[in-house]
Amino acid sequence: MEILQSSADFLNIALAICAIAVSFFLCWALFYFLAVFRKIYRLTKSANEAVGEAKKLITEFKEKFSSAAYLAGVVGKGMEKAWEMKTKRKKKK
């Protein structure tokens, strides 16, 4: 018995080899696409963490700056009141 008795047998073997080759290259492409998506996920995750740290730093800076500005305003008002009290005492004398 010969393996290739007709041209249909040759066609079936060629189609089988092509199907195996296509499935191999599809698996290979899928593997590389998943690897790329994994790298993209890691990159976006680290970028989100960096943005979160930057937001936290900006928030802390705002809080410190606003509390310092508030304290400067309170100290300024206190100095103003002290100056008014000093001028009132001078006028009484």
DSSP file (Angstrom, degrees, kcal/mol; ACC not computed):
  #  RESIDUE AA STRUCTURE BP1 BP2  ACC     N-H-->O    O-->H-N    N-H-->O    O-->H-N    TCO  KAPPA ALPHA  PHI   PSI    X-CA   Y-CA   Z-CA
    1    1 A M              0   0    0      0, 0.0     2,-0.3     0, 0.0     3,-0.1   0.000 360.0 360.0 360.0 126.6    0.0    0.0    0.0
    2    2 A E        -     0   0    0      1,-0.1     3,-0.3     2,-0.0     0, 0.0  -0.694 360.0-139.0 -92.5 148.8    1.3    3.3   -1.0
    3    3 A I  S    S+     0   0    0     -2,-0.3     2,-1.0     1,-0.3     3,-0.2   0.915  97.7  46.8 -72.0 -43.0    0.7    6.4    1.1
    4    4 A L        +     0   0    0      1,-0.2    -1,-0.3     5,-0.1     3,-0.1  -0.770  61.5 150.5-103.8  90.3    0.1    8.6   -1.9
    5    5 A Q        +     0   0    0     -2,-1.0     2,-0.3    -3,-0.3    -1,-0.2   0.752  70.0  10.9 -89.3 -26.4   -2.3    6.8   -4.2
    6    6 A S  S  > S-     0   0    0     -3,-0.2     4,-1.3     1,-0.0     3,-0.4  -0.888  81.3-100.1-143.4 174.1   -3.9    9.9   -5.7
    7    7 A S  H  > S+     0   0    0     -2,-0.3     4,-2.3     1,-0.2     5,-0.1   0.763 117.6  64.9 -69.0 -24.2   -3.5   13.6   -5.8
    8    8 A A  H  > S+     0   0    0      2,-0.2     4,-2.4     1,-0.2    -1,-0.2   0.872  99.7  51.9 -66.2 -36.8   -6.3   13.9   -3.1
    9    9 A D  H  > S+     0   0    0     -3,-0.4     4,-2.2     2,-0.2    -1,-0.2   0.919 109.6  48.8 -64.0 -43.4   -4.0   12.1   -0.6
   10   10 A F  H  X S+     0   0    0     -4,-1.3     4,-2.3     1,-0.2    -2,-0.2   0.907 111.3  50.7 -62.1 -41.6   -1.2   14.6   -1.4
   11   11 A L  H  X S+     0   0    0     -4,-2.3     4,-2.6     1,-0.2    -2,-0.2   0.912 109.0  50.8 -62.4 -44.1   -3.7   17.5   -1.0
   12   12 A N  H  X S+     0   0    0     -4,-2.4     4,-2.1     2,-0.2    -1,-0.2   0.887 111.1  48.1 -63.0 -39.7   -4.8   16.1    2.4
   13   13 A I  H  X S+     0   0    0     -4,-2.2     4,-2.4     2,-0.2    -1,-0.2   0.917 112.2  49.2 -67.2 -41.8   -1.2   15.8    3.7
   14   14 A A  H  X S+     0   0    0     -4,-2.3     4,-2.3     1,-0.2    -2,-0.2   0.908 111.6  49.4 -63.2 -41.6   -0.4   19.3    2.5
   15   15 A L  H  X S+     0   0    0     -4,-2.6     4,-2.4     2,-0.2    -1,-0.2   0.878 110.3  51.0 -65.2 -37.6   -3.5   20.7    4.2
   16   16 A A  H  X S+     0   0    0     -4,-2.1     4,-2.3     2,-0.2    -2,-0.2   0.920 110.8  47.9 -65.8 -43.5   -2.6   18.9    7.4
   17   17 A I  H  X S+     0   0    0     -4,-2.4     4,-2.4     1,-0.2    -2,-0.2   0.908 112.7  49.2 -63.7 -41.0    0.9   20.3    7.4
   18   18 A C  H  X S+     0   0    0     -4,-2.3     4,-2.8     2,-0.2     5,-0.2   0.900 109.7  51.3 -64.2 -41.0   -0.5   23.8    6.7
   19   19 A A  H  X S+     0   0    0     -4,-2.4     4,-2.4     2,-0.2    -2,-0.2   0.904 111.1  48.1 -63.5 -41.1   -3.0   23.4    9.6
   20   20 A I  H  X S+     0   0    0     -4,-2.3     4,-2.2     2,-0.2    -2,-0.2   0.919 113.1  48.0 -64.7 -43.0   -0.2   22.4   11.9
   21   21 A A  H  X S+     0   0    0     -4,-2.4     4,-2.4     2,-0.2    -2,-0.2   0.916 112.4  48.5 -64.5 -43.6    1.9   25.4   10.8
   22   22 A V  H  X S+     0   0    0     -4,-2.8     4,-2.3     1,-0.2    -2,-0.2   0.917 112.0  48.6 -63.8 -43.7   -1.0   27.9   11.1
   23   23 A S  H  X S+     0   0    0     -4,-2.4     4,-2.2    -5,-0.2    -1,-0.2   0.889 111.0  51.5 -65.3 -37.0   -1.8   26.6   14.6
   24   24 A F  H  X S+     0   0    0     -4,-2.2     4,-2.3     2,-0.2    -2,-0.2   0.943 112.6  44.6 -63.2 -47.3    1.8   26.8   15.7
   25   25 A F  H  X S+     0   0    0     -4,-2.4     4,-2.5     1,-0.2    -2,-0.2   0.831 111.6  53.4 -69.6 -31.4    2.2   30.4   14.4
   26   26 A L  H  X S+     0   0    0     -4,-2.3     4,-2.5     2,-0.2    -1,-0.2   0.910 110.8  46.8 -67.0 -41.1   -1.2   31.4   16.0
   27   27 A C  H  X S+     0   0    0     -4,-2.2     4,-2.3     2,-0.2    -2,-0.2   0.910 113.1  49.4 -65.1 -41.3    0.0   30.0   19.4
   28   28 A W  H  X S+     0   0    0     -4,-2.3     4,-2.0     2,-0.2    -2,-0.2   0.923 112.8  46.7 -63.0 -45.3    3.3   31.8   19.0
   29   29 A A  H  X S+     0   0    0     -4,-2.5     4,-2.6     1,-0.2    -2,-0.2   0.898 111.4  51.9 -64.3 -41.3    1.6   35.1   18.1
   30   30 A L  H  X S+     0   0    0     -4,-2.5     4,-2.4     1,-0.2    -1,-0.2   0.906 108.2  52.2 -61.6 -42.2   -0.8   34.7   21.1
   31   31 A F  H  X S+     0   0    0     -4,-2.3     4,-2.0     1,-0.2    -2,-0.2   0.927 112.2  44.7 -59.9 -46.3    2.1   34.1   23.4
   32   32 A Y  H  X S+     0   0    0     -4,-2.0     4,-2.3     2,-0.2    -2,-0.2   0.872 111.5  52.4 -70.3 -36.3    3.9   37.3   22.3
   33   33 A F  H  X S+     0   0    0     -4,-2.6     4,-2.6     2,-0.2    -1,-0.2   0.917 110.7  48.4 -63.3 -41.8    0.7   39.4   22.4
   34   34 A L  H  X S+     0   0    0     -4,-2.4     4,-2.1     2,-0.2    -2,-0.2   0.883 110.2  51.6 -65.4 -37.3    0.1   38.2   26.0
   35   35 A A  H  X S+     0   0    0     -4,-2.0     4,-2.0     2,-0.2    -1,-0.2   0.903 111.2  47.8 -64.7 -40.3    3.7   39.1   26.9
   36   36 A V  H  X S+     0   0    0     -4,-2.3     4,-2.4     2,-0.2    -2,-0.2   0.929 111.9  49.0 -65.9 -45.1    3.2   42.6   25.4
   37   37 A F  H  X S+     0   0    0     -4,-2.6     4,-2.5     1,-0.2    -1,-0.2   0.860 109.0  53.8 -63.3 -34.8   -0.1   43.1   27.3
   38   38 A R  H  X S+     0   0    0     -4,-2.1     4,-2.3     2,-0.2    -1,-0.2   0.913 109.7  47.3 -65.2 -42.5    1.6   41.9   30.5
   39   39 A K  H  X S+     0   0    0     -4,-2.0     4,-2.4     2,-0.2    -2,-0.2   0.898 111.7  50.6 -64.9 -40.1    4.3   44.5   30.1
   40   40 A I  H  X S+     0   0    0     -4,-2.4     4,-2.7     2,-0.2     5,-0.2   0.911 109.6  51.1 -63.6 -41.8    1.8   47.2   29.3
   41   41 A Y  H  X S+     0   0    0     -4,-2.5     4,-2.3     1,-0.2    -2,-0.2   0.929 111.4  47.1 -60.7 -45.8   -0.2   46.2   32.4
   42   42 A R  H  X S+     0   0    0     -4,-2.3     4,-2.4     2,-0.2    -1,-0.2   0.900 112.4  50.6 -63.1 -40.0    3.0   46.5   34.6
   43   43 A L  H  X S+     0   0    0     -4,-2.4     4,-2.3     1,-0.2    -2,-0.2   0.927 112.4  45.1 -64.5 -45.7    3.9   49.8   33.0
   44   44 A T  H  X S+     0   0    0     -4,-2.7     4,-2.5     2,-0.2    -1,-0.2   0.861 111.7  53.7 -67.7 -33.7    0.5   51.3   33.6
   45   45 A K  H  X S+     0   0    0     -4,-2.3     4,-2.1    -5,-0.2    -2,-0.2   0.936 111.5  44.0 -65.1 -45.4    0.4   49.9   37.2
   46   46 A S  H  X S+     0   0    0     -4,-2.4     4,-2.2     2,-0.2    -2,-0.2   0.866 113.1  52.5 -68.1 -34.4    3.7   51.6   38.0
   47   47 A A  H  X S+     0   0    0     -4,-2.3     4,-2.5     2,-0.2    -2,-0.2   0.907 109.1  49.6 -66.1 -40.9    2.6   54.8   36.3
   48   48 A N  H  X S+     0   0    0     -4,-2.5     4,-2.4     2,-0.2    -2,-0.2   0.894 110.5  50.3 -64.0 -39.3   -0.6   54.8   38.4
   49   49 A E  H  X S+     0   0    0     -4,-2.1     4,-2.3     2,-0.2    -2,-0.2   0.908 110.8  49.2 -64.6 -41.0    1.5   54.3   41.5
   50   50 A A  H  X S+     0   0    0     -4,-2.2     4,-2.3     2,-0.2    -2,-0.2   0.899 111.4  48.8 -65.2 -40.5    3.8   57.1   40.6
   51   51 A V  H  X S+     0   0    0     -4,-2.5     4,-2.6     2,-0.2    -2,-0.2   0.902 110.4  51.8 -65.2 -40.3    0.8   59.4   39.9
   52   52 A G  H  X S+     0   0    0     -4,-2.4     4,-2.3     2,-0.2    -2,-0.2   0.907 110.1  48.3 -62.0 -42.0   -0.7   58.4   43.2
   53   53 A E  H  X S+     0   0    0     -4,-2.3     4,-2.4     2,-0.2    -1,-0.2   0.897 111.4  50.5 -65.0 -39.6    2.6   59.3   45.0
   54   54 A A  H  X S+     0   0    0     -4,-2.3     4,-2.6     2,-0.2    -2,-0.2   0.908 110.4  49.5 -64.9 -41.3    2.8   62.6   43.2
   55   55 A K  H  X S+     0   0    0     -4,-2.6     4,-2.6     2,-0.2    -2,-0.2   0.913 110.9  50.0 -62.3 -41.9   -0.8   63.4   44.2
   56   56 A K  H  X S+     0   0    0     -4,-2.3     4,-2.5     2,-0.2    -2,-0.2   0.916 111.2  48.7 -62.8 -42.7    0.0   62.5   47.8
   57   57 A L  H  X S+     0   0    0     -4,-2.4     4,-2.4     2,-0.2    -2,-0.2   0.910 112.2  48.2 -63.9 -43.0    3.0   64.8   47.7
   58   58 A I  H  X S+     0   0    0     -4,-2.6     4,-2.6     2,-0.2    -2,-0.2   0.903 111.4  50.7 -64.7 -40.8    1.1   67.7   46.3
   59   59 A T  H  X S+     0   0    0     -4,-2.6     4,-2.6     2,-0.2    -2,-0.2   0.923 111.3  47.7 -62.7 -44.5   -1.7   67.2   48.8
   60   60 A E  H  X S+     0   0    0     -4,-2.5     4,-2.6     2,-0.2     5,-0.2   0.907 111.9  50.2 -62.8 -40.9    0.8   67.2   51.7
   61   61 A F  H  X S+     0   0    0     -4,-2.4     4,-2.8     2,-0.2     5,-0.2   0.915 111.0  49.3 -63.3 -42.4    2.5   70.3   50.3
   62   62 A K  H  X S+     0   0    0     -4,-2.6     4,-3.2     2,-0.2     5,-0.3   0.926 111.7  48.9 -61.3 -44.9   -0.9   72.1   50.0
   63   63 A E  H  X S+     0   0    0     -4,-2.6     4,-2.4     2,-0.2     5,-0.2   0.926 114.7  44.1 -62.7 -44.6   -1.8   71.2   53.6
   64   64 A K  H  X S+     0   0    0     -4,-2.6     4,-2.2     2,-0.2    -1,-0.2   0.914 116.4  46.8 -66.9 -41.4    1.6   72.4   54.9
   65   65 A F  H  X S+     0   0    0     -4,-2.8     4,-2.7    -5,-0.2    -2,-0.2   0.913 113.8  47.2 -67.4 -42.4    1.4   75.5   52.8
   66   66 A S  H  X S+     0   0    0     -4,-3.2     4,-2.5     2,-0.2    -2,-0.2   0.891 113.7  47.7 -68.7 -38.0   -2.2   76.3   53.7
   67   67 A S  H  X S+     0   0    0     -4,-2.4     4,-2.6    -5,-0.3    -1,-0.2   0.883 113.4  48.6 -69.1 -35.7   -1.5   75.7   57.4
   68   68 A A  H  X S+     0   0    0     -4,-2.2     4,-2.4     2,-0.2    -2,-0.2   0.904 112.7  47.7 -68.0 -40.2    1.6   77.9   57.2
   69   69 A A  H  X S+     0   0    0     -4,-2.7     4,-2.3     2,-0.2    -2,-0.2   0.894 112.2  50.1 -66.1 -39.5   -0.3   80.6   55.4
   70   70 A Y  H  X S+     0   0    0     -4,-2.5     4,-2.5     2,-0.2    -2,-0.2   0.935 111.8  47.4 -63.1 -46.2   -3.1   80.3   58.0
   71   71 A L  H  X S+     0   0    0     -4,-2.6     4,-2.9     1,-0.2     5,-0.2   0.889 110.3  52.5 -63.7 -38.0   -0.6   80.6   60.8
   72   72 A A  H  X S+     0   0    0     -4,-2.4     4,-2.5     2,-0.2    -1,-0.2   0.905 110.1  49.2 -63.2 -40.1    1.1   83.6   59.1
   73   73 A G  H  X S+     0   0    0     -4,-2.3     4,-2.5     2,-0.2    -2,-0.2   0.908 112.2  47.7 -64.1 -42.1   -2.4   85.2   58.9
   74   74 A V  H  X S+     0   0    0     -4,-2.5     4,-2.6     2,-0.2    -2,-0.2   0.924 113.4  47.4 -64.7 -44.6   -3.0   84.5   62.6
   75   75 A V  H  X S+     0   0    0     -4,-2.9     4,-2.6     2,-0.2    -2,-0.2   0.902 111.5  51.7 -63.7 -40.0    0.4   85.9   63.6
   76   76 A G  H  X S+     0   0    0     -4,-2.5     4,-2.2    -5,-0.2    -2,-0.2   0.920 110.8  46.9 -62.3 -44.4   -0.2   88.9   61.4
   77   77 A K  H  X S+     0   0    0     -4,-2.5     4,-2.6     2,-0.2    -2,-0.2   0.904 112.1  51.5 -63.5 -40.6   -3.6   89.6   63.1
   78   78 A G  H  X S+     0   0    0     -4,-2.6     4,-2.5     1,-0.2    -2,-0.2   0.915 110.2  48.0 -63.2 -42.1   -1.9   89.1   66.5
   79   79 A M  H  X S+     0   0    0     -4,-2.6     4,-2.4     2,-0.2    -1,-0.2   0.888 110.9  52.1 -64.4 -37.9    0.8   91.6   65.6
   80   80 A E  H  X S+     0   0    0     -4,-2.2     4,-2.3     2,-0.2    -2,-0.2   0.927 111.1  46.3 -63.7 -45.0   -1.8   94.0   64.4
   81   81 A K  H  X S+     0   0    0     -4,-2.6     4,-2.6     2,-0.2    -2,-0.2   0.906 112.1  51.3 -63.9 -41.5   -3.8   93.8   67.6
   82   82 A A  H  X S+     0   0    0     -4,-2.5     4,-2.3     1,-0.2    -2,-0.2   0.904 110.1  49.7 -63.0 -39.8   -0.6   94.1   69.6
   83   83 A W  H  X S+     0   0    0     -4,-2.4     4,-2.4     2,-0.2    -2,-0.2   0.904 110.6  49.9 -65.4 -40.7    0.3   97.3   67.7
   84   84 A E  H  X S+     0   0    0     -4,-2.3     4,-2.2     2,-0.2    -2,-0.2   0.914 111.1  49.1 -63.0 -42.7   -3.2   98.7   68.3
   85   85 A M  H  X S+     0   0    0     -4,-2.6     4,-2.1     1,-0.2    -2,-0.2   0.892 111.1  50.4 -64.1 -38.7   -2.9   98.0   72.0
   86   86 A K  H  X S+     0   0    0     -4,-2.3     4,-2.0     1,-0.2    -2,-0.2   0.907 110.9  47.9 -65.9 -41.8    0.6   99.7   72.1
   87   87 A T  H  X S+     0   0    0     -4,-2.4     4,-1.9     1,-0.2    -1,-0.2   0.872 110.3  52.9 -68.7 -35.0   -0.7  102.8   70.3
   88   88 A K  H  X S+     0   0    0     -4,-2.2     4,-1.8     2,-0.2    -2,-0.2   0.901 108.8  49.7 -64.7 -40.6   -3.7  102.9   72.7
   89   89 A R  H  X S+     0   0    0     -4,-2.1     4,-1.6     1,-0.2    -2,-0.2   0.890 109.3  51.2 -65.2 -38.9   -1.4  102.8   75.7
   90   90 A K  H  < S+     0   0    0     -4,-2.0    -1,-0.2     1,-0.2    -2,-0.2   0.895 109.8  50.2 -65.8 -37.2    0.8  105.6   74.2
   91   91 A K  H  < S+     0   0    0     -4,-1.9    -1,-0.2     1,-0.2    -2,-0.2   0.852 107.7  53.7 -69.3 -33.4   -2.3  107.7   73.7
   92   92 A K  H  <        0   0    0     -4,-1.8    -1,-0.2     1,-0.3    -2,-0.2   0.833 360.0 360.0 -69.3 -32.5   -3.5  107.2   77.3
   93   93 A K     <        0   0    0     -4,-1.6    -1,-0.3    -5,-0.1    -2,-0.2   0.487 360.0 360.0 -75.2 360.0   -0.1  108.3   78.7
